[in-house]
Amino acid sequence: MPSGQRTAASPPITEDEAEAHIHGICFKNGPPKSVGVELEWLVHDLHDPTTAVDPDRLTAAVTAVRGLPIGSALTQEPGGQLELSSLPAGSLTACVETTSTELAAVRGTLREHGLGLEGSGLDPWQPPRRLLDHPRYCAMESYFDRAGAAGRIMMGSSASVQVCLDAGTEEPGPFSIGRRWLLAHLLGAVLVGAFANSPLREGRPTGWRSTRQAVWADLDAERTNAPAAGPDPRTAWALYALDAPVLCVRPGNGNGNGNRNRNGERHRDQPWAVPPAGLTFRDWVRTKSPRPPGTADLDYHLTTLFPPVRPHGHLELRMIDAQSGDDGWIVPLAVTMALFDDAAASEVAYRAVKPLADTAGTAPAPRNPLWRTAARLGLTDPELQSTAATCFGAALEALPRLGASTRIQAAVAEFTDRYVLRGRCPADDVLDVHTCKESNT
């Protein structure tokens, strides 16, 4: 845009418009037909994974990876973690095959730089460090620092497997939006326990199987708690979003044309303001201070909300720790999709997890007793283990009906035998190795 040409500001958004906008974009109707996965990885030195990777070396490697001809989006997280976000796929097998091929290319390029990907929910060796100076992350750090160290740990040390599923239909039944929304929050604790994989921090056991989940539970509750349960997820989510605190106010006029000054030039280095504590988006709409918010501000605000299940048109399940090994991520993806997108398996899972609501109580996830037990004990908790065994069994029966490849079925069967049926999770393997090392020193 030529210098001197101003960008016209859009009208400030009203409360009614904001609620209607959220209703319209966060739950897209339609029967389950696509699946995606977002894989976060810690990046480590292949020869000595316990040492921190030099930032310049990491930057060179990431630059090389960005040059790969892959369809998945590749992003870098504040602590240097890499995230590979797949395109939506029409089947589980297609998602796994495409993502595996692209992931192999990423690993190969990193290997040329002496680096590898580590699948762990939390960096087991290094304290958190923020490598990216993007204004978003500077603002997030300032915002979360108000409540302690958890924000920096989450930003700089955590990694996950995020499963993306269609939101569902308006018709009653196992694929209805309300049913899938409820199932996600009850099943979420089972997924936390079954795939817990972050028992160490800075080389020492923390007392949690999923320390990553414990960190999330220590963050700002108003942006990380699950919305209030109810029969109308759209309304619940809209109220939750409008009443959540504003994390940052970007420079510009809020009309979606980027962060530009009055001459249409981008604010490349201007920091994003962190508003006073407690300023909700609803407050911002009402007060119009420090400037009136627009639709683009609301859209950005939604990206700063981090509940365990987040509606982005589709459902994004965010509670699963990153998994070790080249194929470890396949199991949570396959199990979760099977329990949501196969009608028979979904019914079995719903009946299995429904009694867990009594254990959870009225507190929202991830801070209720059920989720805390899952994060601390994994599947050593008898109730969670029994429920997980039922759900994994249903998933195994559903995978052939979903056309899952023999590779996927074998991975889920092996995980079920190795962990679920024995009341274990990947974190228990990590703790066993740590105990063995400690006893030999």
JOSUL-V527032 format. One line per field, one symbol per residue. phi: phi as a letter, one per 20 degrees, with the letter a starting at -180 (. if undefined). psi: psi as a letter, one per 40 degrees, with the letter a starting at -180 (. if undefined). Layout:
# JOSUL-V527032
phi=???
psi=???
This chain:
# JOSUL-V527032
phi=.ffneeeffffgfeffffffffgfdecefqfgbcbbbddecfdcffebfeefffgfffffffffffefedeffdcdegenfdcddfffdebfffffffffffffffffffffdmdbddebfbgeddffbdeedgggfffgffffffdoeffffffdcdbbddedcffpdeffpfdfgfffffggfefgfffgffdgbbedblncfencfdfgfffgfeegffddfffgfrfcgffffffgffeeffebdffodmenenecefenefefdffefefggnfeffgfffelcebffdffffgfgffddcffccecneededeefgdfnfdgfffffffffgfdddgfffffffffegffffffmefffedegffffffedmeffgfffffffffffffffegffemfffgfffffffffffdffdmcbgfffffffffffffed
psi=hihehihhiiiiiiddddddddddedhhiiiheiiiihhhiihihddgeeihhhddddddddddddeigidihhihideeihhhhiihieidddddddddddddddddddddefiihhgidihediiiihdhfiddddddddddddeaeddddddeeiiihhhhiidaidiiaeeiddddddddddddddddddehfgeihfeiieehdgddddddeeihdeeeiiihiiegddddddddddeiihdihiiaeeeefagiaeeeiigdehihhhiihehidddddddfheihiaddddddddeehfidhhhfdihhheehiiiiidedddddddddddedehddddddddddedeeddddaeiiifeiddddddddebeehddddddddddddddddddddefiidddddddddddddcdeefiidddddddddddddde.
